[in-house]
Every structure is written in C-alpha cells, then in structure tokens.
Amino acid sequence: QLKQLKELQSKLSQEEITVEKNGVKVVINGQMEVKEIRLNPTLGQQEQEKLVRDCFNEAVKKIQLTVAQKMFSM
C-alpha cells in the first residue's frame, strides 16, 4: 500500500490545473502548490485581485475533484 501511495503522490505532483479569466492565469498542481500566476497589466489592482482569487478558488476545486477521482480509482 505504501508503494501505491507513493505512486499516487507522484502522479498527483504531475497533474496541473490551469484557470484563466480575463488575462489572469493561475496554475496549481495536484499537491495544491501554486506553479504560476500571471496578471493582466491592463486591469486595475482590485480587478486583478478579484480575478486571482476567483481563478485560484476554481483551480483548487478542480484539482480536488481530480485528486478524489484518482484516489477512488485506486
């Protein structure tokens, strides 16, 4: 089982979810680590902050679903 868990952890670290809204992009991996944040310099600070928050929250939900599906398939 330990081997399976290590395999799963390795697979999850390779999974990436990208969410982009209005030129603001957030990329996270299966270990919930932020890999990339890209801002849109044509937007104001408040709009960028809102979009980063929205992108991040959506990416977390998607990666959690992906993780759950991979664990269920074990």
C-alpha positions in Angstrom: 0.0 0.0 0.0 2.9 2.3 0.7 4.1 1.8 -2.8 0.6 2.7 -4.2 0.5 5.8 -2.1 4.0 6.9 -3.3 2.8 6.2 -6.9 -0.3 8.3 -6.3 1.7 11.1 -4.8 4.0 11.1 -7.8 1.1 11.2 -10.3 -0.6 14.0 -8.4 2.5 16.1 -8.4 2.4 15.8 -12.2 -1.2 16.9 -12.5 -1.8 20.6 -13.3 -4.9 22.6 -13.5 -4.9 26.0 -15.3 -7.7 28.5 -14.9 -7.6 31.8 -16.9 -10.1 34.7 -16.7 -9.7 38.0 -18.5 -6.0 37.5 -18.9 -5.3 36.5 -15.3 -4.0 32.9 -15.1 -3.4 30.6 -12.1 -1.7 27.2 -12.4 -1.7 24.7 -9.5 -0.5 21.1 -9.2 -2.1 18.1 -7.5 -0.2 18.8 -4.3 -2.0 22.2 -4.1 1.2 24.1 -4.9 0.9 27.3 -7.0 3.1 26.8 -10.0 2.3 30.0 -11.9 0.4 33.3 -11.5 0.1 35.6 -14.5 -1.5 39.0 -14.2 -3.1 41.2 -16.8 -1.4 44.6 -16.5 -4.2 46.4 -18.4 -6.5 45.8 -15.4 -6.7 47.7 -12.2 -5.4 46.3 -8.9 -8.8 45.5 -7.5 -9.9 43.7 -10.6 -6.7 41.7 -10.7 -7.0 40.7 -7.1 -10.6 39.5 -7.6 -9.6 37.5 -10.7 -6.6 35.9 -9.0 -8.9 34.9 -6.1 -11.6 33.6 -8.4 -9.1 31.7 -10.6 -7.3 30.2 -7.5 -10.6 29.0 -5.9 -11.8 27.4 -9.1 -8.4 25.7 -9.7 -8.5 24.3 -6.1 -11.9 22.9 -6.7 -10.9 21.3 -9.9 -7.7 19.8 -8.5 -9.6 18.4 -5.5 -12.0 16.7 -7.9 -9.1 15.3 -9.9 -7.4 14.0 -6.7 -10.6 12.4 -5.4 -11.1 10.7 -8.8 -7.6 9.3 -8.8 -7.9 8.1 -5.2 -11.3 6.5 -5.9 -9.8 4.6 -8.9 -7.2 3.0 -6.6 
